Amino acid sequence: MKTVWIIGGGWAGISAAVQGTELGLKVVLFEAKKDLGGRARTVKLPSMQIDNGQHILLGAYQETLALMRKVGLDPQALLHRHRLDLRGVDGRGFKLLGYSWLPSSVQFILGTLFCKGWSAADKFSLFSKALSWATSKFNCEPTLSVKDLSEGLTDHVQECLITPLCLAVFNTPPRDSSGQVFLRVLHDALFSGKDSSDLLIPKSDMGDLLPEAAHRWLISKGCEVRLAERINECPIPNTVTGSTQINNGVDAVILACDATSACSLIEPINSNWANQCRTLEHTHISTTYIQCDDTDFTQLARPILMLESDTGSSSKVTKPAQFVFDRGFLFKNNADQFKASTNKGVLSFVSSFSTISNELISEAVLNQAKNELKLRDIKVIGTISEKRATFCCTPGLIRPAQQITQRIWACGDYLEGPYPSTLEGAVISGKEVIKKMLNQSAQLSQ
Ligand SMILES: Cc1cc2nc3c(=O)[nH]c(=O)nc-3n(C[C@H](O)[C@H](O)[C@H](O)COP(=O)(O)OP(=O)(O)OC[C@H]3O[C@@H](n4cnc5c(N)ncnc54)[C@H](O)[C@@H]3O)c2cc1C
């Protein structure tokens, strides 16, 4: 195993390329776009840079943080650490409490005990549910949904805690989200290491968070990075069958592209795998960037606020956004003063699984900002919608395997793995594929 072609330079492809290069492989990384990063990349507008979508990480995303460090970045300088806080504009709602050095589980108990606006029945229902999840070691039947898991919780706790957590992690409502995967994320966030439940919010563009530094690192280590090069046919790796040897100059191929591209590249080679990929459903995320020029406005009360959204209701959607982030607040100490100044007063509103047009979302979000945040003198910079932002991690879903043929592999957030469609899921998948591929190669050569 010497030369490996990786097709797709999102976070999964970057992770595989870094891991492979570090382990001595000759890696060639192909990316269809002009920049690395995939769905989590910087978008350059004439006057400023925004992200392809507002992202948030968790303290539990250990592999992502380790990858950032490996390519020479300091996560502390690039991510704003914020204790898990799901409070709305009025300050009501759930947040972890107590000293930050306390284990997250203790902060969770204190947060529940002193949660503003929750009744004794709400608190009791959450404590007993958390206890039952812990007793089952955060495992459940694979076919259960988050909604099923929440049975016994009061409606209020479901609305204020479970639904927003579910949206943040899966981008789908509780009834459509896998209970088993939810418990895994909950366990890693709340009941593993110190700081693992922290929200890590980018205080720089997504490109600064990994893709650009990874690009430099890869080139410095001899990896060939070929940007703006779309692969339209899956290359066939070198093979030896009996006395016949086919040499195409590549020992293995890793598809690190999105599920749709992987599906069409693999169709002629392994139609079962392609069919499994095709059955995956995807869901939208729209990010609306708003500029606030109100002279009275300095910053939001917190860098992230939960909003009252009516997405998912049967009536006409008038409040599509579930979260708002204050980029001015987050970017204010950015080392790049130009970025700090262009992001002053910029708010990003996240609307999950809303299928209305960009124009309607922009208009509705503008009204949400005026009515709920009481902002004046605001205008929309733009709305970016990703129709296939995340795959739907539904209950009982069996995800495609990483191995497609003996020498063709895949990595990406949608493949078999412990996490839903997230940066951490993508990074883990990239690292794992190299490990599995080299293990298999070692076994075959014995
Ligand atoms: C708006 C939005 C908000 C999100 N919010 C969060 C969040 O808050 N937290 C979180 O953890 N995750 C979030 N996600 C999910 C996260 O961005 C993805 O899980 C992750 O980026 C997926 O990485 P990937 O490498 O698996 O796939 P991708 O990023 O899709 O990368 C695939 C790459 O392959 C390239 N490619 C495709 N076909 C070809 C071809 N034929 N030849 C060459 N190159 C090709 C593509 O151009 C792309 O760069 C969000 C996603 C979106 C869109």
The ligand as a Gaussian input file, in Angstrom:
#p B3LYP/6-31G(d) Opt

LIG

0 1
 C      -25.316000      24.671000       7.017000
 C      -24.660000      23.549000       7.762000
 C      -24.553000      23.626000       9.144000
 C      -23.948000      22.582000       9.848000
 N      -23.795000      22.701000      11.186000
 C      -23.049000      21.820000      11.842000
 C      -22.703000      22.035000      13.176000
 O      -23.112000      23.010000      13.788000
 N      -21.909000      21.133000      13.812000
 C      -21.411000      20.029000      13.161000
 O      -20.651000      19.277000      13.780000
 N      -21.731000      19.791000      11.876000
 C      -22.532000      20.649000      11.199000
 N      -22.824000      20.455000       9.887000
 C      -22.418000      19.201000       9.257000
 C      -20.943000      19.204000       8.809000
 O      -20.670000      20.352000       8.049000
 C      -20.703000      17.957000       7.966000
 O      -21.030000      16.821000       8.728000
 C      -19.247000      17.815000       7.512000
 O      -18.759000      19.001000       6.985000
 C      -19.194000      16.709000       6.473000
 O      -17.884000      16.567000       6.009000
 P      -17.540000      15.494000       4.883000
 O      -16.095000      15.615000       4.597000
 O      -18.058000      14.160000       5.294000
 O      -18.405000      15.890000       3.599000
 P      -18.384000      17.219000       2.698000
 O      -18.128000      18.394000       3.522000
 O      -19.633000      17.184000       1.893000
 O      -17.117000      17.020000       1.746000
 C      -17.164000      16.347000       0.520000
 C      -16.214000      17.036000      -0.457000
 O      -16.103000      16.255000      -1.639000
 C      -16.044000      17.124000      -2.755000
 N      -16.476000      16.339000      -3.927000
 C      -17.707000      15.824000      -4.177000
 N      -17.686000      15.118000      -5.328000
 C      -16.418000      15.177000      -5.811000
 C      -15.767000      14.622000      -6.962000
 N      -16.423000      13.871000      -7.839000
 N      -14.453000      14.902000      -7.152000
 C      -13.768000      15.663000      -6.246000
 N      -14.334000      16.212000      -5.138000
 C      -15.634000      15.956000      -4.919000
 C      -17.020000      18.244000      -2.380000
 O      -16.771000      19.410000      -3.134000
 C      -16.708000      18.412000      -0.896000
 O      -15.688000      19.351000      -0.683000
 C      -23.461000      21.452000       9.153000
 C      -23.577000      21.364000       7.761000
 C      -24.176000      22.403000       7.076000
 C      -24.270000      22.322000       5.578000

